[in-house]
Structure formats: structure tokens, C-alpha cells
Amino acid sequence: MRLTTAGESHGKALVAIIEGLPSHLKVDLEKINEDLAYRQSGFGRGARQKIEKDKAEILTGVRNGETLGSPVTLCIYNKDYANWSACMSDGACDTDIMEKKKLTKVRPGHADLTGVIKFAQSDARNILERASARETAIRVAAGGVYKQYLSALGVEIGGFVKEVCGVKDTGVYAFDELKKAKTTQVGMMDETADALAVERISALKKEGDTAGGVVELRVKGLKSGFGSMMTYAEKLDARLAQGLMSIQAIKGVEIGDGFRAAASSGKSVHDEIFADNKGGFYRATNRAGGIEGGMSNGEELVLKVAMKPIPTLMKGLKTVDYATGAEATAASERSDVCAIFALEIIAEAVVAQVLATVVSERLGGDTMQEACERYNRLP
Ligand SMILES: Cc1cc2nc3c(=O)[nH]c(=O)nc-3n(C[C@H](O)[C@H](O)[C@H](O)COP(=O)(O)O)c2cc1C
């Protein structure tokens, strides 16, 4: 399976092409659009989320609600393009409007400065339009398709917000409880912590400042043996980390106990193995987060992702004007104060993409029936 995404933040549309899906996968567009609505929700989001109200369309590869086995193309039209067509058109643009929208006070924490130098641009808009996390909308839509493939095999993904700028949800939650996180303001399970996080974000907003946070992701139902220790490129933990690190603003990925394990002794970290009475094996603990030797071991996958604070501050940071070299205050287009709630659903989508790809490499199958039969035969 292969995913390609394309599109600029204020361009006509965002597009994704997924190659390699088997035939007869039932695709529920409403579920995909539900995920897109979650991506636009959560306390601390900026004005753009009110303009867009994203809806995905399926352009190819699905007929009568089922995949055909051909590439599936998804599209989200940018409603805001109506306000930007004069300076974002593929044809000749209005030079006055282009000048007005030009960004040269390059923003720290963004691709702006390195991007203009690398791609020989004088306007950082030619960089930020693609670097923007607006791209995650189409990854969430594609992730919706991947989730439906995994779900047909009995693999489900969930998660919650664990931390926002120092406010922590320290609870331990069963996978089936995690749906609640999609109903709270910031995405935490513990409502007291969630309310504190809202207060923290509001205080930061007043100061013209921003927040990041930590999301925990969990995967239930993944059988053992996905990924491989045979080559570095096949390791499941490495592939998940690569996928998650590709999300804008992600600066850390932990598998299982991660950094905490490094600070503990072996006795309190490794999961001892026991035989059950049906000829199988189990572990009484899951500090490894469901992956050993680069392979799923049959336990729940437990991953954490760390998001840095949003880099566009309303009280702009010090920078230089790239056009003149003079000292300047960084440009501050309308922006989120905290997007951690959105990160949870984006990270679910990325985990789904990686897992569906890894699973399909092992199972193959031209049809969903073949894929399901092969999955069900595995120990
Ligand atoms: C869901 C989401 C929303 C974001 N919203 C904003 C935003 O409104 N303003 C901003 O400056 N950065 C925002 N970011 C972060 C930037 O996209 C990101 O920091 C930037 O592209 C630089 O990439 P890097 O942090 O991975 O180096 C957001 C990130 C995500 C995942």
C-alpha cells in the first residue's frame, strides 16, 4: 500500500491517492468525515477551523460503497480558496494581492527561512502553504480508509491527551474507555485535568503565547509477528516512529515506557513471559508497549507523541525580514493556541496508515476476503 498526499493550505484542494487496497473493502465516508470534524475541534483552535468545515469526497477507486482494487483518490476542497484564488491560482495571479499576502518576516519554529533559501523563493508563502499542518486534513481522510481496512481484520486504534503544557492526566484507562476522550474539551479522559488544561490554554492565549502536549495512542487486536527484526527498515517501532515524526510539530515518539524505561533497572522494565493453559503465551505487564525486536508481540500497542507549542505567537517572536535583512517581529497569521485535540485523531490516522501497510505486506490478498482469511489463520 502506498499513500501520496498533495495540496497547498490555501490552494484549491487537498488530495490523497492510496494504492494497494484490496477489493471489497467497505468504505464509510461518514466515518471519515466524522474524523475530519474531530480534527477541527478541541479547545484552543484558531479562526480557520470555523471557515473550513472539511468534508472529504471520493473521486476514484470506490463503487457502490466498496473498493475496486484500483487506486482510491480522496479530495477535500479548501473552502477558503474562494478568498485566496487571486493569489493562489495556478494561472497568472494578481500581483498587488500577491504582494499583500507576501510573507518575509519569517517565523521561528517554521519551515519559512530554511525553505526560502533551499527553494530559492523570495516569498515564504511558497514554503508555508505546503509546510502547514493543513496537510494533516487529507492524511486524516486517508487514515479513515486505512482504519476501515484494519477494523475489518479486528484491529482498532484509540487514544487520549495525556498532557498539555505541564497539566497531566495521570489516569490508567482500558482501551474501550478511550472513546470518552473525543467528548472532552482538550481530549483528556480525566475531566478535572481537562478543565485545568482549558484554564492553562486560556491563560497562555491572554499572554499571546501557545501550548503543545502529549498524546497516548493505543492499538487493540493486532496479532503478533507484524514488522520484522530481519532488516532495520522492516522494524515496526522504527516505521511507526517515522510516520509519527512526519506529523507537523511532533518532536518525540515513545514506545511503551520509552524514556522512563531508560531511567529504571531491567527488573522493573521487561515483561516476563508466561504460558497459558491453551498452549499460548502471555505477559502480565506491557511496558514494552506491544513491540519487541521490531515485531508486534500480540499485546496492545502503546505509543506516545510529543507536540511542541504552536510556533506562531500572537505576540510575535524576534526574527529578520528576509527581504531587507532588518530586525522584525515574526508574522502572525490567525493561528491555533493549542491543537493537541486534533493531534490525537491525526496520530490515529498515521498509525493506521503504517499498520495497514505493514499488515498488507504480510497478508497480501487481492480481496478483503483473502486478507481476512489469512489474518484469522495467524496465531
Ligand atoms: C493540528 C496541527 C495544527 C497546527 N496549527 C498551527 C497553527 O495554527 N499555527 C502554527 O504556527 N503552527 C501550527 N502547527 C505547527 C506547525 O505546522 C509546525 O510546527 C511547522 O509546520 C513546523 O514543523 P515542525 O514543527 O515539525 O518543525 C500545527 C500543527 C498541527 C499538527
The ligand as a MOL file (V3000), in Angstrom:
LIG
                    3D

  0  0  0     0  0            999 V3000
M  V30 BEGIN CTAB
M  V30 COUNTS 31 33 0 0 0
M  V30 BEGIN ATOM
M  V30 1 C -3.0510 20.0010 14.0430 0
M  V30 2 C -1.9480 20.9930 13.9640 0
M  V30 3 C -2.2740 22.3390 13.9020 0
M  V30 4 C -1.2690 23.2920 13.8430 0
M  V30 5 N -1.6320 24.6010 13.8060 0
M  V30 6 C -0.6630 25.5490 13.7480 0
M  V30 7 C -1.0220 26.9340 13.7320 0
M  V30 8 O -2.1960 27.3160 13.7650 0
M  V30 9 N -0.0060 27.8350 13.6810 0
M  V30 10 C 1.3020 27.4670 13.6640 0
M  V30 11 O 2.1630 28.3120 13.6420 0
M  V30 12 N 1.6650 26.1630 13.6650 0
M  V30 13 C 0.7280 25.1900 13.7210 0
M  V30 14 N 1.0870 23.8690 13.7480 0
M  V30 15 C 2.5100 23.5100 13.7910 0
M  V30 16 C 3.2510 23.7200 12.5020 0
M  V30 17 O 2.5640 23.1840 11.4020 0
M  V30 18 C 4.6680 23.1340 12.5760 0
M  V30 19 O 5.2610 23.4320 13.7890 0
M  V30 20 C 5.5030 23.7010 11.4380 0
M  V30 21 O 4.9870 23.2400 10.2190 0
M  V30 22 C 6.9960 23.3420 11.5360 0
M  V30 23 O 7.2110 21.9810 11.5160 0
M  V30 24 P 8.0000 21.2400 12.6690 0
M  V30 25 O 7.4380 21.7920 13.9620 0
M  V30 26 O 7.6680 19.7900 12.5120 0
M  V30 27 O 9.4340 21.5610 12.5370 0
M  V30 28 C 0.0950 22.8840 13.8290 0
M  V30 29 C 0.4160 21.5240 13.8530 0
M  V30 30 C -0.5910 20.5800 13.9290 0
M  V30 31 C -0.2460 19.1320 13.9650 0
M  V30 END ATOM
M  V30 BEGIN BOND
M  V30 1 1 1 2
M  V30 2 1 2 3
M  V30 3 2 2 30
M  V30 4 2 3 4
M  V30 5 1 4 5
M  V30 6 1 4 28
M  V30 7 2 5 6
M  V30 8 1 6 7
M  V30 9 1 6 13
M  V30 10 2 7 8
M  V30 11 1 7 9
M  V30 12 1 9 10
M  V30 13 2 10 11
M  V30 14 1 10 12
M  V30 15 2 12 13
M  V30 16 1 13 14
M  V30 17 1 14 15
M  V30 18 1 14 28
M  V30 19 1 15 16
M  V30 20 1 16 17
M  V30 21 1 16 18
M  V30 22 1 18 19
M  V30 23 1 18 20
M  V30 24 1 20 21
M  V30 25 1 20 22
M  V30 26 1 22 23
M  V30 27 1 23 24
M  V30 28 2 24 25
M  V30 29 1 24 26
M  V30 30 1 24 27
M  V30 31 2 28 29
M  V30 32 1 29 30
M  V30 33 1 30 31
M  V30 END BOND
M  V30 END CTAB
M  END
